[in-house]
Amino acid sequence: MKFNKKLVTCGLILFILTWTGNIIYYKNQILKEPLFMKHYYDIDNSRGEFRLSYIDNINSKDRVISIMFPEIGRQFYCSELSQNTDRRYYALKTIKIDFPNENMNVLPKEFQNKLITKAEVMLSNGKNINVDLGKIYIHSDETKENHLKTFGTTGSSDYTGSQLFNADRDIKVIGIKGKIYEEIKDVLRVSIEGKNLSDITFPINLKKGEPFDISYAFKFNKNDIRKNNAYLFTLDILTEDFQGNKGVTTCYLGYNSYSPHNYDIKTLKNSKGGE
C-alpha cells in the first residue's frame, strides 16, 4: 500500500498545529491567581458573618486560609462553603468570614460602621494577593420600631425577588432608601405593588393588616461588567403611624451567580473584578 507523502506531511503539520493551538489556548485559560468578585454588601448589626466568592482553576488545590481587612485592621480565618465548576477550566468557590462575637445579635463595636474595600488574601501555597473587594458596608443599627411584618418572600434564578409585608397598625409608608440601591438603580428595578418605585408618590396609607408588596429585578445589559459583581444589601422602608411614631422595616435584595459559566472571565482578568 502506497502513501502520498505530501498528504501525510500535510496531515502531520495540521495535527501539530492543532495540538499546539490547543495547548496555547488551554494555557491562556489558566489563572495565575484566584479572581475575587467585587462585592457590594450592606451588613447590619445582627449579621455575624458574610460570604465572598472567587474563581480559581478547576484543578487548583490552593485554599484561602485567611483574609486581612486593612480598614478594620484585623485578620480573619476562613472556611470554604461550596465549589461549583464549569467541568472544563474553572471553579467558583465561596468562603465564609465569621466575626468573633459573644452576642450573636450585636456586632462588637470594633466592626461597626466600617467600610471594607480591599483585602490581603493569604493562600495555602504561601502566596499573598491584594484584592479589590468592592464596597462592604458594616453598620450598627439603632433600635427601630417595625410597623411592617414579613408575610412571605420569593426569589428566582433570573435575579428577581419579592417580599410581602402586612401592616401591624394603621400607618403611612413615607419613603424608601438604600445606600447601594442609589449606586445601581440604573440596572435595578424596584416596584411597589407592581408599580415602578420612581413612579410612586409618597406617603402610601395602609390600614392594619393591609398587605404591602415590594419586588425587584436586576436588569444588566449584555456587556455590563457589573453583572460579574455580587450584591447583597437592604432597602429601608420608612414608615410612620398616626401618632407620629416613626419606624423602619428592612427588605433584603441579592444578586450572585452560582456557576463560572455566568462570569466573563476575560473581563475579570483584565479588570481584576467588576466595577
HELIX and SHEET records of a PDB file:
HELIX    1   1 LYS A    5  GLN A   29  1                                  25    
HELIX    2   2 LYS A  109  PHE A  111  5                                   3    
HELIX    3   3 LYS A  179  ILE A  184  1                                   6    
HELIX    4   4 LEU A  197  ASP A  199  5                                   3    
HELIX    5   5 ILE A  225  ASN A  228  5                                   4    
HELIX    6   6 PRO A  260  ASN A  262  5                                   3    
HELIX    7   7 ILE A  265  SER A  271  1                                   7    
SHEET    1   A11 LEU A  35  PHE A  36  0                                        
SHEET    2   A11 GLU A  49  ASN A  57 -1                                        
SHEET    3   A11 TYR A  90  ASP A  98 -1                                        
SHEET    4   A11 ARG A  74  THR A  85 -1                                        
SHEET    5   A11 VAL A  64  PHE A  69 -1                                        
SHEET    6   A11 LYS A 114  LEU A 123 -1                                        
SHEET    7   A11 ASN A 128  ILE A 138 -1                                        
SHEET    8   A11 HIS A  39  ILE A  43  1                                        
SHEET    9   A11 ALA A 230  ASP A 241  1                                        
SHEET   10   A11 ILE A 171  LYS A 177 -1                                        
SHEET   11   A11 ILE A 204  LEU A 206 -1                                        
SHEET    1   B10 LEU A  35  PHE A  36  0                                        
SHEET    2   B10 GLU A  49  ASN A  57 -1                                        
SHEET    3   B10 TYR A  90  ASP A  98 -1                                        
SHEET    4   B10 ARG A  74  THR A  85 -1                                        
SHEET    5   B10 VAL A  64  PHE A  69 -1                                        
SHEET    6   B10 LYS A 114  LEU A 123 -1                                        
SHEET    7   B10 ASN A 128  ILE A 138 -1                                        
SHEET    8   B10 HIS A  39  ILE A  43  1                                        
SHEET    9   B10 ALA A 230  ASP A 241  1                                        
SHEET   10   B10 LYS A 246  TYR A 255 -1                                        
SHEET    1   C 5 LEU A 148  GLY A 155  0                                        
SHEET    2   C 5 THR A 160  ALA A 167 -1                                        
SHEET    3   C 5 PRO A 211  PHE A 218 -1                                        
SHEET    4   C 5 LEU A 188  ILE A 192 -1                                        
SHEET    5   C 5 LYS A 195  ASN A 196 -1                                        
END                                                                             
